[in-house]
């Protein structure tokens, strides 16, 4: 039982980490859910890149998909948050918000809410993402959309937790202990890079991208939706660093 008997930066869905050893008894669950996760991530990338010039799209693919995931598999647990919020921003700001759009928003709320049960490192992004998606929808006058995102985002983790055979009474201990592990994980596990300049370049790169988000938010400061997306984007880069 996670939280009662065992706590780590992975959760009860941690067997879905693609580069971790898996239980042969769970192989088909692992395979099917890997395809689902990959499909959702690919859809998020494609639907957002479709609105970019070709050169920007290629740059995005190289930096995030090729370099990012090659650097750390954790990148796949961070990217859905800013990309998913951009989709919700378009849904909330669109003229039509029917069952298809509601379905997409609920799917994203469910997906982003269960990611921390795979890799707890995503937890600091989940809460601001959920609040940002609700606020963005509310500000655009989509009250029912905000309610749907909030309901699914808050209920989904409990349903996933129970479906893994866990007890709800262990959930608070899981959150508390996993948060402590995440805070001290770097100090306990991280080693200095072989080239000290690597850390400097990483830090400067993170600062540069955060500065780009700040500039974009300032230029479009009258558009609350853009500001919220920029905040989540900046938080994603900071957590990735």
C-alpha positions in Angstrom: 0.0 0.0 0.0 1.5 3.3 -1.2 1.8 5.8 1.7 1.4 3.1 4.3 4.0 0.5 3.4 6.0 2.2 0.6 6.7 5.7 -0.6 8.8 6.8 -3.5 8.9 9.5 -6.2 6.9 7.0 -8.3 3.3 6.3 -7.5 1.0 3.2 -7.8 1.0 3.8 -11.6 4.8 4.0 -11.6 5.0 0.8 -13.6 4.2 3.0 -16.6 7.6 4.7 -16.5 8.8 3.5 -19.9 12.4 3.0 -19.0 11.7 1.1 -15.8 11.6 -2.7 -15.4 8.1 -3.9 -15.6 6.1 -6.8 -14.1 5.5 -9.5 -16.8 2.1 -10.0 -15.2 1.2 -6.4 -16.0 2.7 -6.4 -19.5 -0.5 -6.0 -21.5 -1.7 -3.2 -19.2 1.7 -1.6 -19.6 1.6 -1.9 -23.4 -1.9 -0.6 -23.9 -1.5 2.3 -21.5 1.9 3.2 -23.0 0.2 3.5 -26.4 -2.6 5.7 -24.8 -0.1 8.0 -23.1 2.0 8.3 -26.3 -1.1 9.0 -28.4 -2.3 11.8 -26.1 1.2 13.4 -26.0 1.5 13.1 -29.8 -2.0 14.7 -30.2 -1.1 17.5 -27.9 2.1 18.2 -29.8 0.4 18.0 -33.2 -2.6 20.1 -32.4 -0.4 22.9 -31.0 2.3 22.7 -33.8 -0.4 23.0 -36.5 -0.7 26.7 -35.6 3.0 27.4 -35.8 5.2 28.2 -38.8 7.2 25.2 -40.1 10.5 26.5 -38.8 9.1 27.0 -35.3 7.5 23.6 -35.3 10.8 21.9 -36.3 12.7 23.9 -33.6 10.1 22.8 -31.0 10.3 19.1 -32.0 14.1 19.2 -31.8 14.4 20.9 -28.5 11.6 19.2 -26.6 11.1 15.7 -28.2 14.6 14.9 -29.5 16.8 16.7 -26.9 14.4 16.9 -24.0 13.4 13.3 -23.8 16.9 12.1 -24.6 18.1 14.1 -21.7 15.5 12.8 -19.2 12.4 10.6 -19.6 10.7 12.9 -17.0 10.2 15.5 -19.8 7.2 13.5 -21.0 5.5 14.0 -17.7 6.0 17.8 -17.8 5.2 18.8 -21.4 1.5 17.9 -21.3 0.7 20.6 -18.8 1.6 23.8 -20.9 0.5 22.0 -24.1 -2.8 20.9 -22.6 -3.5 24.3 -21.2 -3.0 25.8 -24.6 -5.7 23.5 -26.0 -8.1 24.4 -23.1 -7.4 28.1 -23.8 -8.5 27.6 -27.4 -11.6 25.7 -26.4 -12.6 28.3 -23.8 -12.0 31.2 -26.3 -13.7 29.5 -29.2 -17.2 30.4 -30.5 -18.5 26.9 -30.1 -18.1 24.7 -27.0 -20.1 21.5 -27.7 -19.8 17.9 -26.5 -16.6 17.3 -28.6 -14.8 20.3 -26.9 -16.1 19.3 -23.5 -14.8 15.8 -24.1 -11.4 17.0 -25.0 -11.2 19.2 -21.9 -12.3 16.4 -19.6 -9.8 14.0 -21.2 -7.0 16.5 -20.6 -8.1 17.1 -17.0 -8.2 13.3 -16.4 -4.8 12.7 -18.1 -3.0 15.5 -16.3 -4.5 14.6 -12.9 -3.2 11.0 -13.0 0.3 11.9 -14.1 1.5 12.5 -10.5 0.5 8.9 -9.7 3.1 7.8 -12.4 5.8 10.3 -11.5 5.3 12.4 -8.4 7.6 15.1 -9.7 4.6 16.3 -11.8 2.6 17.1 -8.7 3.8 20.7 -8.3 2.5 21.4 -11.9 -0.8 19.6 -11.5 -2.4 21.9 -8.9 -1.5 25.2 -10.7 -2.6 23.6 -14.0 -6.0 22.6 -12.7 -6.5 26.1 -11.1 -5.3 27.7 -14.3 -7.6 25.7 -16.5 -10.6 26.5 -14.3 -9.7 30.2 -14.1 -9.1 30.5 -17.8 -12.5 28.9 -18.6 -14.3 31.0 -16.0 -12.8 34.3 -17.3 -13.9 33.4 -20.8 -17.5 32.9 -19.6 -17.4 29.1 -19.8 -18.6 28.4 -16.3 -19.8 24.8 -17.0 -16.5 24.0 -18.7 -14.6 25.2 -15.6 -16.8 23.1 -13.4 -16.3 20.0 -15.7 -12.5 20.5 -15.5 -12.5 21.0 -11.8 -14.7 17.9 -11.1 -12.8 15.6 -13.4 -9.4 16.9 -12.2 -10.2 16.3 -8.6 -12.1 13.0 -8.9 -9.7 11.3 -11.4 -6.8 10.8 -9.0 -9.0 9.1 -6.4 -10.5 6.8 -9.1 -7.1 5.9 -10.4 -5.9 5.4 -6.8 -8.7 3.0 -6.0 -8.4 1.1 -9.3 -4.8 0.3 -8.3 -6.1 -1.4 -5.2 -5.0 1.4 -2.8 -6.9 2.6 0.2 -8.0 6.3 0.3 -6.9 6.5 3.9 -3.3 6.2 2.6 -3.5 9.0 0.2 -2.6 11.9 2.6 0.5 10.0 3.8 1.5 9.4 0.2 1.2 13.1 -0.7 3.0 14.2 2.5 5.9 11.7 2.3 6.3 11.9 -1.5 6.5 15.7 -1.2 9.3 15.4 1.3 11.1 12.9 -0.9 10.7 15.2 -3.9 12.1 18.3 -2.0 15.2 16.4 -0.8 15.6 14.2 -3.8 18.2 16.4 -5.5 20.4 16.7 -2.5 20.3 13.0 -1.9 20.7 11.7 -5.4 22.1 14.3 -7.7 25.8 14.3 -8.5 27.9 17.2 -9.9 28.1 17.2 -13.7 31.4 16.1 -15.2 31.8 19.5 -16.7 30.8 22.3 -14.3 29.8 24.5 -17.3 26.9 22.2 -18.0 25.0 23.4 -14.9 25.7 27.0 -15.8 24.4 26.5 -19.4 21.3 24.7 -18.0 20.6 27.5 -15.6 21.1 30.2 -18.1 18.9 28.3 -20.6 16.1 28.0 -18.1 16.3 31.7 -17.2 16.2 32.7 -20.9 13.0 30.7 -21.5 11.4 31.9 -18.4 12.3 35.5 -19.4 10.6 34.8 -22.8 7.4 33.7 -21.0 7.6 36.9 -18.9 7.9 39.1 -22.0 5.1 37.3 -23.7 2.9 37.7 -20.7 3.7 41.4 -20.4 3.0 42.1 -24.1 -0.4 40.3 -23.8 -1.1 41.3 -20.2 -4.7 42.4 -21.0 -5.4 38.8 -22.1 -5.8 36.7 -18.9 -5.7 33.5 -20.9 -2.3 34.2 -22.4 -0.9 35.3 -19.0 -2.1 32.0 -17.3 -0.6 29.9 -20.1 2.7 31.8 -19.7 2.7 31.3 -16.0 2.3 27.5 -16.4 4.9 27.5 -19.1 7.4 29.3 -16.9 6.7 26.9 -14.0 7.2 23.9 -16.3 10.6 25.1 -17.3 11.6 26.0 -13.7 10.6 22.5 -12.5 12.4 20.8 -15.5 15.6 22.6 -14.5 
